[in-house]
Amino acid sequence: MPHRDIAVDIRSLRYFVETVRLSSFTQAAEELHVTQSTISKMVRQLEDEVGAQLLIREGRKLSLTDTGRIVFTRGQEMLATMRQLALEVRDTQALRRGQLTVGIPPMINLLFTPVLKAFRARHPDIALTLQEDTGQAIERQVASGELEIGMTVLPVDPALDLVAVPIASYPIWALAAAGTFQKQRTTLDLKALGDMPLVLLKDDFALTRSLRLAFHEAGFTPTIAAQSGQWDWLVAMASAGLGVALLPEPFIQRLAGERLDAVRIVAPEVAWQVAHIWNGRYLSHAARAWLAVCQDVLGADFTAPLPPK
């Protein structure tokens, strides 16, 4: 049997994918701002183009045929490629304008006020949005393409295959109620934490992932007294004697004058390594502009090769 080329109309493919995604002709019509008859017509057109039935209609229930499953899966990929194409073309046509959403964990945003000021001054026509989430959530969003660029704390989840470029590194300090550590003490061996109750950020924070890895490599399982999503709540619990909080140096500097003991973790030193991440594919002009400002303001060295423009 001779090979038959299939010429698929992008609009009919989009209508089909949306109908399957919502499992409803009516909802697809509302989502796409067209009539239900238009949706039905476009799906029939796609079936004619493919040369096979794609949907089985049983009352209000929709189910996919075997061919329909293939078209739905590949159709999603094709539509994603078309969106990426539109982004890249639009980017080359608007070098000065654009929009950028940067994923940033709440703890890291402390470092970026000077970057935001410089970026705004240098690129006033680029609309910048900071989307706050935990480091691990941002890693997943960047890997899936939901976010173009983000920040996290190293090490990055190796299964996500992301480009990670360190931009800052600070030692971790232990905070505890006054009198917990010996007077004049300035450092504490990591293993000593094995004998102390700890108050940590929640496990979906990249810093906690980094700390748990350090505990494992040091050969002990920590005693976790409490966990929170707010670093200032950790400080309050440490001050009340509930446990030892572990925070990066910039936060310790903000607590000057508080009645707390603070010692730097050593042997080995544990670092809060902040990094930019992206998926290794296309980076928009706006994302490259952001990286350039970060490099200038923070002194970061982006030695990882950027994807082609």
N, C-alpha and C positions, 0 to 999 in steps of 0.2 A: 504493500500500500504506500503511495507516494507521501512524502512528508508535507504536512500542511502548516504554513506559517499562520500565526495568530496575531492579528492587529487589534490591540485592545485600546479602547478609548479611556483616557485617564479619568474623565468625569464619571463615566458609568462604573469604572472600577471603584472610585471613591464612594459612590452611592451604595454599591454592593457591600463594601467593607463596613460602612457605617451601619447598614441594615443588619448585618450579621452581628456586629459588635453590640448593638442595642436590642437585638432579637425582636425587632418590631419595625414594620414599614411606617407606622404612624409616628413613632418616636424619631426615626431617621429623618422623616420629612420635616418634623419640627426642628430638629438639630441643624438641618441643612437649609432651612427656610424655603422649602419648595412644597409642592402638593404631593400627596401620597400617590396619585396617578403618575406623576413624574418619576418618582422612585421606582414604581413597578415597571414603567416603560424602560428605564435605564437598566434595570436588572435583566429584563428580557433581552435588551440589546446586547448586554454582556454575554448572556447565554448563547445568543446567535453568533457573536464574535468567537467565542470559545468552541462552539459546536457541541455543547453538552449542557444538560440540566445542572444547575448549581444549588438550587434551593428546593426543598420539599415543603410544601405548604399544607398544613393540616389544621384547618380552622385558623386560630390566631397563633398557633405554634409554628415556628420555623426551625428546620434542621438542614444541615449541609449534606450534600451528596459527597462521594469520595472526591470527585473532581472539584466540587465546591470548597472542600477543605484545602486543597492545593492552591486554588485561586485566592482564597482568603489569606492564607499564610504568605504566599508570594506577593499578593496585592498589598499587604501591610508593608512589606519590605520595599516595594516599588514606590509607594506613596511617601515613605520615609526618605527614600533617595531623592524624590522630586522636591520635598521640602528642603532637604540639604542643598540641592542644586539652586533653588530659589534664594536661599540664604547666602550662598557664596557669590552668586551673580549680583544680588542686591548689595553685598558688601563691597564688591569692586566698583560699583557705581556710586557709592556714597562713602568716600574715604573719611570724611570729616564728621559725618553723622552716624547715628546708630544707637543701639541699646545693648546693655550687658547686665546679666544677672550673675552675681558671684555668690557661691555658697560659702558661708563662713560660720564656724561654731561660735557660740556666745563668748566663750573664754578668749578666743583669738581676736575678737573685734577690738579688744583693748589696745592692741598694737597698731591698729590701722587708721586711727584718726588723722595722723599727718599724711598718710597715703591718700585718704579721701579728699583732704584739702588740696593736695597737689594735683590730684586727678581732675577735680572740678575746675581748678584754675587752668589746667593745660587743655582739657577737653570739655568745654562747657556744653557742647552740643550732643554729647553722648549721655543718654539717660542711664544712670547706674542704679541698680537695685541690689541690696544686700539681703540674701535669703538665709535666715538663721536656722541652723539645725545642728545636730550632733555631727562630729567628724565622720563617724562610720556611715551615717545616713547620707551625708554629702558624697562620700566615696561611691556609694551605690547609685546616687542620682547622676554623678558625672559619668560613671561607667555605662549607664543606660542611655545617656544622651539627653536626659531631662535638664541637666545643667551643663554648660559648656566648660566652666572652670570653677574650681573651688579650693578650699583650704582644709587641711586636716593635720593631725599629729602623727608623725612616723612611729612605727612602720605601717605602711598601707597594706590592706588586705591583698596578698599576692594573687589571689584568684581573680581579681578584677582587672588585671593587666593595665594599670594606669601609669602615666608618666608622673613622677613625683620629683619636685625640685625643692630642696630645703631653702628656706628664706630666713630662718632665725632659730637660735638654740639657746636655751636657758636651763640652768641646773634646777633640780627639784629640791624643795626644802620641806622639812617636817615642822608642823605647827602643833603646839600643845599648850595646855593650861600652864600658867606661870608656876615654876617649881618642879615641873616634870623632869627636865634635864638638869644635869649638874651645872652649877654656876660656872661661867666663863667658857662653857662648851660651845663650840661653833660648828662642829661636824658630828655626824652619826653614821656608823656603818649600816649599809642596807640590811644586812642580816639581823641587826638588832630590832628591826621592825617586826620580826617574827614573834617577838615576845610582847608586843603591844597591840591593843585594839586599834583599828584604823577606821576613819570615816573618809569615804571616797565618793567621787562622782559616780553616777550610775554607769552600768556596764556598757551602755551604748555610746559613751564618750570615748573618743580615741585615746585620750590621756589615760583612762583606766585600763584600756587594752594594753597600752605601753607599760603601765605599772605592773599589771598582772604578768606580763612576759618577763619583766625584770625579776619579780618574785620567783617565778618558775626557774629562771636561770640561776638564781641565787640558792635554790634548793629548799624553799619553804613555802608553806601555804598560809596566807595571812588570815588573821582573825578580823572579820569585817563587822564592826559594831553598828554601822549605819551607812546608807548611801543616799545621795541627793543629787538633783540636777542643778543646784545653785551653789556656786563656790562660796558665797558669803554665809550660807547656812552651814557649810562645812566648818568655816571659821568659828561661827557661833557655837557649834557642838564641841569643837576642840577647846574653845575658851571655857566651856562649862565642864570640861573634864571627861567627856564621853569617849574620846579617842584622839588619835593623832591624825591630823589632816596633812595631805601631801599636795603641795601646790607649787607652780613655777615661780621663779624669782620675781618677775614683775608684780605679782600679786602680793608678795611679801613686802615689797617696797611701798605698796599702797597702804600697808597696815602699820606703818611706823607710828609708835606711840601707844599701840594696843598692848594690853597686859597679857602677853603671850610669850612663850619660849619658841625660838625659831633656830633650827640647826640645818645645815646643808647635808644632803645625803651623799655619802662617799663610799668607796670600796665595794662595788664600783660606783662612780658618779652616775646618776640617772638624769637624763636630759629631756626637756620638753622641746622636741624638734618640730617646728611648724613648717609645713610644706605646701606649695601650690600643687594642684593636681589637675590633669586633663587627660582625655582619652587617647591622645597620640595621633588623632586624625586632624581634621580641619580646625583652625583657630581663626575666629573673625578678627577684623581690624580692631574692634573695640577691645577684645580680649588681649590682643598683642599690646595695645596701648596701655591697658591695665598692668600687664607684666612689666612694661618698660618703666612705668612710674614706680612700681614696687622696687624695681632694681635700683632706680636712682635714689629713692627715699630711704630704703632699708639697707642698701648696699648688697642686696642679694646677687649671686652670680648664677644666672640661668645657663648652666653649661649643657643641659639636655637640649638636643636639637629640636627646634620648633618644626612642626609640620609645614609643608610648602603653602605659600599663599594662593 
